[in-house]
Amino acid sequence: MRILLCVSNFPYATSTVEFGKLIIKALQSKATVMSVRSASERPHVGESILNNACKLLDLTSASKLIRYGTPAEQILEEIKKGDYDLVIMGAHDQPSFGELFLGSVSRRIVHQSPISVLIVRQPSSNLDKILVPIAGRKASNPTVQMSARLAKAFNAKITLLHVTSTIPSMYSGMDRLDENLSELLQTESTIARNIREFAAMLRSIGINAHIELRHGTPMDEIFRALEKDNYALMVIGSSRHSRFNRLFTDEIALQIIDHASCPVLVTKELTSLSPQDEAG
């Protein structure tokens, strides 16, 4: 697996690099550290930033790359040129009005990148709990597989969260849908089949996932779940061929990217769990 780690200036980039180090080492990945600089900046500034990042990473084999120009354009260009599986980058904790109106670098990368993107905000030093909102099979299967890989590496607990906007007719009149999860899972509804499939896949590799079912608006319920438990990472899926892709094209998705209280990994492609991939 090859990872592109994008850094800006220190000390701002420190949390991004430290969290990236956890991911890179856990997945035994090859890393390229990239910084996009202003054309008017002296060359030694970018070189110093990359050297500091590699020192924090403690990776002597990491490649270093400096590009000059607009950050989003240069990062997307490198993604197209390189053979990467994942991009890791930081984001401002409080986006400015201009970023929200015009689109921040992280928003643009998440929207346009053909590969998975990890946005680092308020990272934890212990990746012990992972929240995985799930939807349709095509969108969520790669998401669950990537989550399983990380959970295996960190011995982390996974919560599979499904938010339904409508209560199935068989449960109409009930106050709390999550209290009837066991009954729902015994049905042959699409929701039940998907959840059973994802849970079975995780069990097959030795991970017992907690399943949580919520009723309401996806954004609101995801934030409530984050508030309820101190998750170290949220993994969420995007598919060009799925209705779930709309999550990344409207304001609801951008608010999740901008305001989640933990790092957010947006999966775009299926990542293999095979031994060959782990070694590569």
N, C-alpha and C positions, 0 to 999 in steps of 0.2 A: 504494500500500500504506500502511495506517495502523497505527502501532505505539503501544501503551500501555506506557510505561516507568514502573515502580513503584519508588519510592525510599523509604527509611526515614530513618535518621540518618547523618550524616557523622562520622567518616571511613569508617564501615562501607559506605556506599553508593557510595563512590568507584569501586571496581572494577566494580560493576554499571553505573554511568553511562558509564564509559570504554569498556567492552565494548559497551554499547548504542549508543554513538556510532559505533563501527565498523560495526555492522549497519545503523543508520539511514542513515548516509551512503552506504554501499555499495549499498543497495537504493533510495536516493533516496526515502526514505519521509517521510511526514508523522508528526510525533510529538506525543503528549500525555504530559506528565510529571505523574504523580500521586503524592501522598503521603497516607497515612491516619494521622490524628493522634488523640490522646486528646481527649475533649470538655473535659477540665479544663486542657488546655494553652493557653497564650497564643497568639493567632492569628499573631503575628509570627514564632514559631518555625517553623511550617510554611512560611510565606512565604519565610523565609530559606533553608530547605532547598531549596525549588523554585528559587529564584534561583541558588543555588550549583550545582544540577544543570544548569540551562540554560546557565550560564556554562561548565561543563565540556563540555557538548554542543556549544557554539559554534553554537547554532541560535537565531537571533532569531525564527524563525517558530514555535517550539514552543509549544503551548498548555500552560497550567499549571492544575492541578486539585487542590484540597484536599478531602478527605472526613473525616468524624469518625465513629468507631465501631470495629467489629471489622475488622481488615485484610482477611481472606479474604472476608467478606460484602460489604464495600464494593467490593473489586476485582471480584468476580463481578457485582455489581450494575452497575458501570460497563461491564463487558464486554457485558452484556445491552443496556444503553442506547446504547452507542456503536457505531460502525461500524468495528470494529477487525479486523485480520488477524492480529496477533501481540501477545502480552504478554511483556515482558521484566522479570524480577525476580531479586533475589538470594536466596541461601539460606545458612544457617549452615554452616560447614565441618564442625563437629562438633555434630549435633543433640542436644539435651538428651533425657533420658529422657522428660520430659513431652511433648516434641514427637513422639518416636517412638511413644509410647503413645496420645496424643490426636490426633495428626496435625498437622504443621506447616502454616504458611500455604502454602508452596510445594507440598506434597503435595496439599492440598485444591484449589488452583487447577489443578494438572495433572489431577487426577481429574475436576473438574467443569466446567472451561472448555470451551466449544464451539469455541474457536479455538486455534491453536498457541501453545505456551508455551515460552519460553527461560529456563531456570534457570541463573543465572550463579554459578559457583563456581570459584575458582582460574583466572581467565581469563588467556589469553596475549595479548600485544600484537600478535602476528603470526598471523593466522588462515590457516595454510598447509597444515594437514592435517586432514581431516574423516573421521571414522569413521561409517559408515552400516550398522547391523545391518538386514538385510532378512529378511522372512518372506513371507506370502501377498501376492498382487498388490494386492488392495484396500487393504491396510494400507500396503504399502511404496511403491506408485507415487507418492503425494503426497510421501512422505518423500524419495525419490530426486530428484524434481523440485525440491523446496525446497533440497536439498543441492546440486543442479546450479546453481541460481541463486546460491547463496553461493560455490560454487567458482569460478564464472565471474567474480563480482565481485572475489574476492580472489586469483584465479589459484592456487587451492589444489588439492591432490591429494586424491582421494577413494578410500577403501578400502571396498568393499562386503563386509560380513561376514555369512556365513550360518552359523548354528550348528545342526547337526542332532543330535538326541538318539539317533538310531539310524543305524548304518552300513548303507547299501544292501547287499542280499544279494550283489550282484556284487562288492562290495569287502570282504566279510567275511574276516577273517584278516589284513588289512593293518594295519600299525602306525600309519601316518599318512595320514589321509584327504586332507589338503591336498596331499600329494605327488602325488595322482592326480586333481587338479582338472581338468587338460586332458582326461583320459579321461571324467570325469563330465560335463563340458560337452558332450561329443559324444553323450550319451544323450538320450532324450526324456522323462526324468523331470520332474516338476513343478519340482523344485529347479533343474535345468539350464535349463529353459525360462525360468523367472523370472530367473535370473542373466543369461542371454543377452539377454533383453528389456531389463533395466535397463542393462546395459553398452552395448547398441546405442543406447538413448535418450541416454545420456551422450555417446557418440561423435558422435551426430548434431549436437550443439551444441558439439563441439570439446573434450570432456573424456575423457581416457583413464583409466578407473578401474582400480585394483588390486583383484583379487578374492581374497578369503581365505575358505577353507572350514574350519570347525572342528567337531570332534565332542565333545560333552559337555553340561554344564548351561549354558543361555544366560547366566545371570548370571556364572558362573565364567569362561566363555570371553570374555565382553565385557570383564571386568576384566583378564584376561590380555592381551587385545589392547591395552587402554589402557596396561598396564605395558610392553608390548613396544615401542610407538612413542609418541612424545610428541604426541598428538593435541591440537589446539586446540579441537575441537568434536566432539560426538557428536550425530547427528540420528537420532531413533528415532520410529517411527510408532505411532499409535493410531487404531483404527477401531471404532465401535460395532457395526458389522456384521461384524466379523472375530474369529476366535478369538485373534488377536494382541492384542486389547483386554484379555485376561486379564493381560497383562504389567503393566497399570496398575491392577489390582485386587487383587493379592496382594503379599505381603511381599517377594518377589524384586524386583518393579518398584520398590517404595519404597526398597529398598537401593540400586538403581542410581541413582535420583534423589538419594538422600542422600549417596552415597559415591563417585560418579564423580569422577575426578581432573581433570575439565575441564567446561566448560559443557555442558548437555544441552538440546537443542531437541526438544520433543515436538510432532510435527505432527499436526494434527487435520483439516485441510481441504486440498483441492487448491489450490495457488497457481499462477496462470497465469504462463506465461513469455512472454506476448505483449508486443509493443512498447507497446501501449496501457496494459497493466498497469504496465510499467516507468516509463511517463511519469506515471502517475496517483498 
